Amino acid sequence: MNEEYIGKTCPYCKTAIQAGEEVRICGLCRMPHHLACWEENQGCTTFGCTEIQHDV
């Protein structure tokens, strides 16, 4: 995980990202999410962002 995201607020669960947590960064708006939050929502939760989860 990139250290620059520690302390940032996940827009889905509204809690801070802690050291050691898995993070997913939106490819469109660059907003960090907890990986579990990204997966539960199936993509970015930032208002107006249209990024969705793609299974590869």
N, CA, C and O atoms as a Tripos MOL2 file, in Angstrom:
@<TRIPOS>MOLECULE
protein
  224   223    56     0     0
PROTEIN
NO_CHARGES

@<TRIPOS>ATOM
      1 N           0.8370   -1.1840    0.0000 N.3       1 MET1
      2 CA          0.0000    0.0000    0.0000 C.3       1 MET1
      3 C           0.8810    1.2470    0.0000 C.2       1 MET1
      4 O           1.9340    1.2870    0.6370 O.2       1 MET1
      5 N           0.4330    2.2350   -0.7130 N.am      2 ASN2
      6 CA          1.1550    3.4950   -0.7670 C.3       2 ASN2
      7 C           0.8870    4.2880    0.5060 C.2       2 ASN2
      8 O          -0.2660    4.5020    0.8810 O.2       2 ASN2
      9 N           1.9480    4.7180    1.1630 N.am      3 GLU3
     10 CA          1.8400    5.4360    2.4390 C.3       3 GLU3
     11 C           1.0190    6.7220    2.3340 C.2       3 GLU3
     12 O           0.4770    7.1820    3.3400 O.2       3 GLU3
     13 N           0.9150    7.3040    1.1540 N.am      4 GLU4
     14 CA          0.2000    8.5770    1.0130 C.3       4 GLU4
     15 C          -1.3020    8.4610    1.2890 C.2       4 GLU4
     16 O          -1.9670    9.4780    1.4900 O.2       4 GLU4
     17 N          -1.8490    7.2370    1.3020 N.am      5 TYR5
     18 CA         -3.2790    7.0530    1.5310 C.3       5 TYR5
     19 C          -3.6360    6.8040    2.9890 C.2       5 TYR5
     20 O          -4.8160    6.8110    3.3400 O.2       5 TYR5
     21 N          -2.6450    6.5860    3.8440 N.am      6 ILE6
     22 CA         -2.9110    6.3840    5.2640 C.3       6 ILE6
     23 C          -3.5530    7.6510    5.8390 C.2       6 ILE6
     24 O          -3.0460    8.7590    5.6630 O.2       6 ILE6
     25 N          -4.6620    7.4610    6.5170 N.am      7 GLY7
     26 CA         -5.3730    8.5870    7.1200 C.3       7 GLY7
     27 C          -6.4440    9.1950    6.2350 C.2       7 GLY7
     28 O          -7.2790    9.9590    6.7190 O.2       7 GLY7
     29 N          -6.4370    8.8710    4.9340 N.am      8 LYS8
     30 CA         -7.4850    9.3590    4.0370 C.3       8 LYS8
     31 C          -8.7830    8.6430    4.3710 C.2       8 LYS8
     32 O          -8.7600    7.4950    4.8130 O.2       8 LYS8
     33 N          -9.8960    9.2970    4.1700 N.am      9 THR9
     34 CA        -11.2020    8.7130    4.4870 C.3       9 THR9
     35 C         -11.7630    7.9660    3.2860 C.2       9 THR9
     36 O         -11.8520    8.5120    2.1870 O.2       9 THR9
     37 N         -12.1360    6.7280    3.5050 N.am     10 CYS10
     38 CA        -12.8020    5.9270    2.4770 C.3      10 CYS10
     39 C         -14.2080    6.5150    2.2770 C.2      10 CYS10
     40 O         -14.9380    6.6720    3.2560 O.2      10 CYS10
     41 N         -14.6060    6.8400    1.0510 N.am     11 PRO11
     42 CA        -15.9110    7.4470    0.8360 C.3      11 PRO11
     43 C         -17.0830    6.4880    1.0410 C.2      11 PRO11
     44 O         -18.2280    6.9280    1.1420 O.2      11 PRO11
     45 N         -16.8130    5.1980    1.1040 N.am     12 TYR12
     46 CA        -17.8930    4.2160    1.2740 C.3      12 TYR12
     47 C         -18.2550    4.0290    2.7450 C.2      12 TYR12
     48 O         -19.4180    4.1570    3.1260 O.2      12 TYR12
     49 N         -17.2520    3.7250    3.5650 N.am     13 CYS13
     50 CA        -17.5280    3.4420    4.9830 C.3      13 CYS13
     51 C         -17.2680    4.6470    5.8890 C.2      13 CYS13
     52 O         -17.5930    4.6220    7.0760 O.2      13 CYS13
     53 N         -16.6880    5.6900    5.3250 N.am     14 LYS14
     54 CA        -16.4250    6.9430    6.0530 C.3      14 LYS14
     55 C         -15.4330    6.7790    7.2000 C.2      14 LYS14
     56 O         -15.4740    7.5450    8.1630 O.2      14 LYS14
     57 N         -14.5370    5.7840    7.1110 N.am     15 THR15
     58 CA        -13.4950    5.6180    8.1260 C.3      15 THR15
     59 C         -12.1270    5.7860    7.4770 C.2      15 THR15
     60 O         -11.9740    5.6260    6.2660 O.2      15 THR15
     61 N         -11.1480    6.1090    8.2950 N.am     16 ALA16
     62 CA         -9.7990    6.3540    7.7970 C.3      16 ALA16
     63 C          -9.1260    5.0620    7.3630 C.2      16 ALA16
     64 O          -9.3370    4.0030    7.9530 O.2      16 ALA16
     65 N          -8.3260    5.1690    6.3390 N.am     17 ILE17
     66 CA         -7.5060    4.0520    5.8760 C.3      17 ILE17
     67 C          -6.2970    3.9530    6.7950 C.2      17 ILE17
     68 O          -5.5810    4.9300    7.0160 O.2      17 ILE17
     69 N          -6.0870    2.7570    7.3250 N.am     18 GLN18
     70 CA         -5.0120    2.5180    8.2860 C.3      18 GLN18
     71 C          -3.8410    1.8030    7.6070 C.2      18 GLN18
     72 O          -4.0090    1.1550    6.5740 O.2      18 GLN18
     73 N          -2.6760    1.9280    8.1950 N.am     19 ALA19
     74 CA         -1.4930    1.2260    7.6930 C.3      19 ALA19
     75 C          -1.7690   -0.2730    7.6610 C.2      19 ALA19
     76 O          -2.3300   -0.8270    8.6070 O.2      19 ALA19
     77 N          -1.3790   -0.9180    6.5870 N.am     20 GLY20
     78 CA         -1.5420   -2.3550    6.4490 C.3      20 GLY20
     79 C          -2.8480   -2.7930    5.8080 C.2      20 GLY20
     80 O          -3.0020   -3.9700    5.4800 O.2      20 GLY20
     81 N          -3.7910   -1.8810    5.6210 N.am     21 GLU21
     82 CA         -5.0630   -2.2430    4.9870 C.3      21 GLU21
     83 C          -4.9090   -2.2520    3.4670 C.2      21 GLU21
     84 O          -4.1710   -1.4470    2.8980 O.2      21 GLU21
     85 N          -5.6170   -3.1730    2.8240 N.am     22 GLU22
     86 CA         -5.5970   -3.2200    1.3680 C.3      22 GLU22
     87 C          -6.4640   -2.0910    0.8290 C.2      22 GLU22
     88 O          -7.5600   -1.8370    1.3290 O.2      22 GLU22
     89 N          -5.9550   -1.4190   -0.2000 N.am     23 VAL23
     90 CA         -6.6200   -0.2450   -0.7450 C.3      23 VAL23
     91 C          -6.7780   -0.3950   -2.2520 C.2      23 VAL23
     92 O          -5.9210   -0.9650   -2.9270 O.2      23 VAL23
     93 N          -7.8830    0.1250   -2.7670 N.am     24 ARG24
     94 CA         -8.1060    0.1960   -4.2140 C.3      24 ARG24
     95 C          -8.2360    1.6690   -4.5690 C.2      24 ARG24
     96 O          -9.0100    2.3930   -3.9440 O.2      24 ARG24
     97 N          -7.4850    2.1160   -5.5650 N.am     25 ILE25
     98 CA         -7.5140    3.4980   -6.0090 C.3      25 ILE25
     99 C          -8.3430    3.5680   -7.2880 C.2      25 ILE25
    100 O          -8.0890    2.8240   -8.2350 O.2      25 ILE25
    101 N          -9.3110    4.4410   -7.3190 N.am     26 CYS26
    102 CA        -10.1550    4.5900   -8.5010 C.3      26 CYS26
    103 C          -9.3100    5.0560   -9.6760 C.2      26 CYS26
    104 O          -8.5170    5.9900   -9.5500 O.2      26 CYS26
    105 N          -9.4810    4.4090  -10.8070 N.am     27 GLY27
    106 CA         -8.7410    4.7580  -12.0020 C.3      27 GLY27
    107 C          -9.1810    6.0700  -12.6350 C.2      27 GLY27
    108 O          -8.4390    6.6620  -13.4190 O.2      27 GLY27
    109 N         -10.3840    6.5270  -12.2990 N.am     28 LEU28
    110 CA        -10.8720    7.7810  -12.8760 C.3      28 LEU28
    111 C         -10.6340    8.9830  -11.9690 C.2      28 LEU28
    112 O         -10.0390    9.9750  -12.3890 O.2      28 LEU28
    113 N         -11.1000    8.8930  -10.7250 N.am     29 CYS29
    114 CA        -11.0210   10.0710   -9.8410 C.3      29 CYS29
    115 C          -9.8780    9.9830   -8.8330 C.2      29 CYS29
    116 O          -9.6250   10.9380   -8.0990 O.2      29 CYS29
    117 N          -9.1790    8.8310   -8.7920 N.am     30 ARG30
    118 CA         -8.0220    8.6190   -7.9190 C.3      30 ARG30
    119 C          -8.3670    8.5980   -6.4280 C.2      30 ARG30
    120 O          -7.4760    8.7790   -5.5980 O.2      30 ARG30
    121 N          -9.6260    8.3830   -6.0690 N.am     31 MET31
    122 CA        -10.0500    8.3220   -4.6790 C.3      31 MET31
    123 C          -9.7230    6.9450   -4.1040 C.2      31 MET31
    124 O         -10.0960    5.9290   -4.6910 O.2      31 MET31
    125 N          -9.0280    6.8980   -2.9570 N.am     32 PRO32
    126 CA         -8.7230    5.6060   -2.3410 C.3      32 PRO32
    127 C          -9.9360    5.0520   -1.5820 C.2      32 PRO32
    128 O         -10.6790    5.7980   -0.9440 O.2      32 PRO32
    129 N         -10.1160    3.7460   -1.6640 N.am     33 HIS33
    130 CA        -11.1640    3.0170   -0.9530 C.3      33 HIS33
    131 C         -10.5030    1.8240   -0.2680 C.2      33 HIS33
    132 O          -9.4860    1.3210   -0.7470 O.2      33 HIS33
    133 N         -11.0700    1.3690    0.8410 N.am     34 HIS34
    134 CA        -10.6760    0.0640    1.3680 C.3      34 HIS34
    135 C         -11.0390   -0.9480    0.2760 C.2      34 HIS34
    136 O         -12.0700   -0.8000   -0.3800 O.2      34 HIS34
    137 N         -10.2250   -1.9490    0.0790 N.am     35 LEU35
    138 CA        -10.5010   -2.9520   -0.9410 C.3      35 LEU35
    139 C         -11.8680   -3.6000   -0.7150 C.2      35 LEU35
    140 O         -12.6260   -3.7920   -1.6650 O.2      35 LEU35
    141 N         -12.1840   -3.9350    0.5270 N.am     36 ALA36
    142 CA        -13.4750   -4.5710    0.8310 C.3      36 ALA36
    143 C         -14.6440   -3.6420    0.4860 C.2      36 ALA36
    144 O         -15.6820   -4.1030    0.0130 O.2      36 ALA36
    145 N         -14.4790   -2.3500    0.7190 N.am     37 CYS37
    146 CA        -15.5380   -1.3860    0.3940 C.3      37 CYS37
    147 C         -15.7280   -1.2900   -1.1090 C.2      37 CYS37
    148 O         -16.8560   -1.2570   -1.6000 O.2      37 CYS37
    149 N         -14.6140   -1.2450   -1.8410 N.am     38 TRP38
    150 CA        -14.6740   -1.2010   -3.3070 C.3      38 TRP38
    151 C         -15.4210   -2.4280   -3.8360 C.2      38 TRP38
    152 O         -16.2870   -2.3110   -4.7030 O.2      38 TRP38
    153 N         -15.0770   -3.6020   -3.3060 N.am     39 GLU39
    154 CA        -15.7020   -4.8380   -3.7690 C.3      39 GLU39
    155 C         -17.1830   -4.8920   -3.4030 C.2      39 GLU39
    156 O         -18.0070   -5.3050   -4.2190 O.2      39 GLU39
    157 N         -17.5250   -4.4810   -2.1870 N.am     40 GLU40
    158 CA        -18.9250   -4.5020   -1.7640 C.3      40 GLU40
    159 C         -19.7830   -3.5750   -2.6230 C.2      40 GLU40
    160 O         -20.9130   -3.9190   -2.9700 O.2      40 GLU40
    161 N         -19.2550   -2.4110   -2.9650 N.am     41 ASN41
    162 CA        -19.9970   -1.4520   -3.7800 C.3      41 ASN41
    163 C         -19.8700   -1.7410   -5.2770 C.2      41 ASN41
    164 O         -20.6020   -1.1650   -6.0820 O.2      41 ASN41
    165 N         -18.9620   -2.6120   -5.6470 N.am     42 GLN42
    166 CA        -18.6620   -2.9610   -7.0300 C.3      42 GLN42
    167 C         -18.1310   -1.7680   -7.8200 C.2      42 GLN42
    168 O         -18.4450   -1.5980   -8.9980 O.2      42 GLN42
    169 N         -17.3280   -0.9530   -7.1570 N.am     43 GLY43
    170 CA        -16.6850    0.1640   -7.8330 C.3      43 GLY43
    171 C         -16.5790    1.3800   -6.9410 C.2      43 GLY43
    172 O         -16.7790    1.3110   -5.7290 O.2      43 GLY43
    173 N         -16.2630    2.4870   -7.5660 N.am     44 CYS44
    174 CA        -16.0550    3.7390   -6.8490 C.3      44 CYS44
    175 C         -17.3580    4.2510   -6.2410 C.2      44 CYS44
    176 O         -18.4320    4.0980   -6.8210 O.2      44 CYS44
    177 N         -17.2460    4.8520   -5.0810 N.am     45 THR45
    178 CA        -18.4210    5.3960   -4.4010 C.3      45 THR45
    179 C         -18.4180    6.9210   -4.3740 C.2      45 THR45
    180 O         -19.2700    7.5320   -3.7290 O.2      45 THR45
    181 N         -17.4670    7.5360   -5.0690 N.am     46 THR46
    182 CA        -17.4100    8.9930   -5.1130 C.3      46 THR46
    183 C         -18.5600    9.5200   -5.9610 C.2      46 THR46
    184 O         -18.7610    9.0690   -7.0890 O.2      46 THR46
    185 N         -19.3130   10.4690   -5.4250 N.am     47 PHE47
    186 CA        -20.4690   11.0260   -6.1300 C.3      47 PHE47
    187 C         -20.0630   11.5360   -7.5060 C.2      47 PHE47
    188 O         -19.1370   12.3370   -7.6300 O.2      47 PHE47
    189 N         -20.7500   11.0750   -8.5240 N.am     48 GLY48
    190 CA        -20.4990   11.5160   -9.8860 C.3      48 GLY48
    191 C         -19.4700   10.7030  -10.6450 C.2      48 GLY48
    192 O         -19.3780   10.8210  -11.8670 O.2      48 GLY48
    193 N         -18.6950    9.8840   -9.9580 N.am     49 CYS49
    194 CA        -17.6960    9.0570  -10.6290 C.3      49 CYS49
    195 C         -18.3880    7.8290  -11.2160 C.2      49 CYS49
    196 O         -19.2750    7.2510  -10.5880 O.2      49 CYS49
    197 N         -17.9860    7.4390  -12.4080 N.am     50 THR50
    198 CA        -18.6370    6.3240  -13.0960 C.3      50 THR50
    199 C         -17.7870    5.0630  -13.1520 C.2      50 THR50
    200 O         -18.1360    4.1220  -13.8650 O.2      50 THR50
    201 N         -16.6780    5.0230  -12.4150 N.am     51 GLU51
    202 CA        -15.8070    3.8490  -12.4130 C.3      51 GLU51
    203 C         -16.5330    2.6800  -11.7610 C.2      51 GLU51
    204 O         -17.1200    2.8280  -10.6900 O.2      51 GLU51
    205 N         -16.4920    1.5060  -12.4160 N.am     52 ILE52
    206 CA        -17.0770    0.3080  -11.8460 C.3      52 ILE52
    207 C         -16.0120   -0.7630  -11.7380 C.2      52 ILE52
    208 O         -14.9740   -0.6960  -12.3970 O.2      52 ILE52
    209 N         -16.2790   -1.7470  -10.9030 N.am     53 GLN53
    210 CA        -15.3250   -2.8420  -10.7040 C.3      53 GLN53
    211 C         -15.3070   -3.7180  -11.9420 C.2      53 GLN53
    212 O         -16.3530   -4.0750  -12.4840 O.2      53 GLN53
    213 N         -14.1080   -4.0580  -12.3780 N.am     54 HIS54
    214 CA        -13.9490   -4.9750  -13.4850 C.3      54 HIS54
    215 C         -13.2210   -6.1940  -12.9660 C.2      54 HIS54
    216 O         -12.1290   -6.0790  -12.4090 O.2      54 HIS54
    217 N         -13.8140   -7.3570  -13.1430 N.am     55 ASP55
    218 CA        -13.1480   -8.5940  -12.7420 C.3      55 ASP55
    219 C         -12.2060   -9.0080  -13.8580 C.2      55 ASP55
    220 O         -12.6100   -9.1090  -15.0170 O.2      55 ASP55
    221 N         -10.9460   -9.2470  -13.5070 N.am     56 VAL56
    222 CA         -9.9610   -9.6540  -14.5110 C.3      56 VAL56
    223 C          -9.4700  -11.0400  -14.2440 C.2      56 VAL56
    224 O          -8.6340  -11.5530  -14.9880 O.2      56 VAL56
@<TRIPOS>BOND
     1     1     2 1
     2     2     3 1
     3     3     4 2
     4     3     5 am
     5     5     6 1
     6     6     7 1
     7     7     8 2
     8     7     9 am
     9     9    10 1
    10    10    11 1
    11    11    12 2
    12    11    13 am
    13    13    14 1
    14    14    15 1
    15    15    16 2
    16    15    17 am
    17    17    18 1
    18    18    19 1
    19    19    20 2
    20    19    21 am
    21    21    22 1
    22    22    23 1
    23    23    24 2
    24    23    25 am
    25    25    26 1
    26    26    27 1
    27    27    28 2
    28    27    29 am
    29    29    30 1
    30    30    31 1
    31    31    32 2
    32    31    33 am
    33    33    34 1
    34    34    35 1
    35    35    36 2
    36    35    37 am
    37    37    38 1
    38    38    39 1
    39    39    40 2
    40    39    41 am
    41    41    42 1
    42    42    43 1
    43    43    44 2
    44    43    45 am
    45    45    46 1
    46    46    47 1
    47    47    48 2
    48    47    49 am
    49    49    50 1
    50    50    51 1
    51    51    52 2
    52    51    53 am
    53    53    54 1
    54    54    55 1
    55    55    56 2
    56    55    57 am
    57    57    58 1
    58    58    59 1
    59    59    60 2
    60    59    61 am
    61    61    62 1
    62    62    63 1
    63    63    64 2
    64    63    65 am
    65    65    66 1
    66    66    67 1
    67    67    68 2
    68    67    69 am
    69    69    70 1
    70    70    71 1
    71    71    72 2
    72    71    73 am
    73    73    74 1
    74    74    75 1
    75    75    76 2
    76    75    77 am
    77    77    78 1
    78    78    79 1
    79    79    80 2
    80    79    81 am
    81    81    82 1
    82    82    83 1
    83    83    84 2
    84    83    85 am
    85    85    86 1
    86    86    87 1
    87    87    88 2
    88    87    89 am
    89    89    90 1
    90    90    91 1
    91    91    92 2
    92    91    93 am
    93    93    94 1
    94    94    95 1
    95    95    96 2
    96    95    97 am
    97    97    98 1
    98    98    99 1
    99    99   100 2
   100    99   101 am
   101   101   102 1
   102   102   103 1
   103   103   104 2
   104   103   105 am
   105   105   106 1
   106   106   107 1
   107   107   108 2
   108   107   109 am
   109   109   110 1
   110   110   111 1
   111   111   112 2
   112   111   113 am
   113   113   114 1
   114   114   115 1
   115   115   116 2
   116   115   117 am
   117   117   118 1
   118   118   119 1
   119   119   120 2
   120   119   121 am
   121   121   122 1
   122   122   123 1
   123   123   124 2
   124   123   125 am
   125   125   126 1
   126   126   127 1
   127   127   128 2
   128   127   129 am
   129   129   130 1
   130   130   131 1
   131   131   132 2
   132   131   133 am
   133   133   134 1
   134   134   135 1
   135   135   136 2
   136   135   137 am
   137   137   138 1
   138   138   139 1
   139   139   140 2
   140   139   141 am
   141   141   142 1
   142   142   143 1
   143   143   144 2
   144   143   145 am
   145   145   146 1
   146   146   147 1
   147   147   148 2
   148   147   149 am
   149   149   150 1
   150   150   151 1
   151   151   152 2
   152   151   153 am
   153   153   154 1
   154   154   155 1
   155   155   156 2
   156   155   157 am
   157   157   158 1
   158   158   159 1
   159   159   160 2
   160   159   161 am
   161   161   162 1
   162   162   163 1
   163   163   164 2
   164   163   165 am
   165   165   166 1
   166   166   167 1
   167   167   168 2
   168   167   169 am
   169   169   170 1
   170   170   171 1
   171   171   172 2
   172   171   173 am
   173   173   174 1
   174   174   175 1
   175   175   176 2
   176   175   177 am
   177   177   178 1
   178   178   179 1
   179   179   180 2
   180   179   181 am
   181   181   182 1
   182   182   183 1
   183   183   184 2
   184   183   185 am
   185   185   186 1
   186   186   187 1
   187   187   188 2
   188   187   189 am
   189   189   190 1
   190   190   191 1
   191   191   192 2
   192   191   193 am
   193   193   194 1
   194   194   195 1
   195   195   196 2
   196   195   197 am
   197   197   198 1
   198   198   199 1
   199   199   200 2
   200   199   201 am
   201   201   202 1
   202   202   203 1
   203   203   204 2
   204   203   205 am
   205   205   206 1
   206   206   207 1
   207   207   208 2
   208   207   209 am
   209   209   210 1
   210   210   211 1
   211   211   212 2
   212   211   213 am
   213   213   214 1
   214   214   215 1
   215   215   216 2
   216   215   217 am
   217   217   218 1
   218   218   219 1
   219   219   220 2
   220   219   221 am
   221   221   222 1
   222   222   223 1
   223   223   224 2
@<TRIPOS>SUBSTRUCTURE
     1 MET1         2 RESIDUE 1 A MET
     2 ASN2         6 RESIDUE 1 A ASN
     3 GLU3        10 RESIDUE 1 A GLU
     4 GLU4        14 RESIDUE 1 A GLU
     5 TYR5        18 RESIDUE 1 A TYR
     6 ILE6        22 RESIDUE 1 A ILE
     7 GLY7        26 RESIDUE 1 A GLY
     8 LYS8        30 RESIDUE 1 A LYS
     9 THR9        34 RESIDUE 1 A THR
    10 CYS10       38 RESIDUE 1 A CYS
    11 PRO11       42 RESIDUE 1 A PRO
    12 TYR12       46 RESIDUE 1 A TYR
    13 CYS13       50 RESIDUE 1 A CYS
    14 LYS14       54 RESIDUE 1 A LYS
    15 THR15       58 RESIDUE 1 A THR
    16 ALA16       62 RESIDUE 1 A ALA
    17 ILE17       66 RESIDUE 1 A ILE
    18 GLN18       70 RESIDUE 1 A GLN
    19 ALA19       74 RESIDUE 1 A ALA
    20 GLY20       78 RESIDUE 1 A GLY
    21 GLU21       82 RESIDUE 1 A GLU
    22 GLU22       86 RESIDUE 1 A GLU
    23 VAL23       90 RESIDUE 1 A VAL
    24 ARG24       94 RESIDUE 1 A ARG
    25 ILE25       98 RESIDUE 1 A ILE
    26 CYS26      102 RESIDUE 1 A CYS
    27 GLY27      106 RESIDUE 1 A GLY
    28 LEU28      110 RESIDUE 1 A LEU
    29 CYS29      114 RESIDUE 1 A CYS
    30 ARG30      118 RESIDUE 1 A ARG
    31 MET31      122 RESIDUE 1 A MET
    32 PRO32      126 RESIDUE 1 A PRO
    33 HIS33      130 RESIDUE 1 A HIS
    34 HIS34      134 RESIDUE 1 A HIS
    35 LEU35      138 RESIDUE 1 A LEU
    36 ALA36      142 RESIDUE 1 A ALA
    37 CYS37      146 RESIDUE 1 A CYS
    38 TRP38      150 RESIDUE 1 A TRP
    39 GLU39      154 RESIDUE 1 A GLU
    40 GLU40      158 RESIDUE 1 A GLU
    41 ASN41      162 RESIDUE 1 A ASN
    42 GLN42      166 RESIDUE 1 A GLN
    43 GLY43      170 RESIDUE 1 A GLY
    44 CYS44      174 RESIDUE 1 A CYS
    45 THR45      178 RESIDUE 1 A THR
    46 THR46      182 RESIDUE 1 A THR
    47 PHE47      186 RESIDUE 1 A PHE
    48 GLY48      190 RESIDUE 1 A GLY
    49 CYS49      194 RESIDUE 1 A CYS
    50 THR50      198 RESIDUE 1 A THR
    51 GLU51      202 RESIDUE 1 A GLU
    52 ILE52      206 RESIDUE 1 A ILE
    53 GLN53      210 RESIDUE 1 A GLN
    54 HIS54      214 RESIDUE 1 A HIS
    55 ASP55      218 RESIDUE 1 A ASP
    56 VAL56      222 RESIDUE 1 A VAL
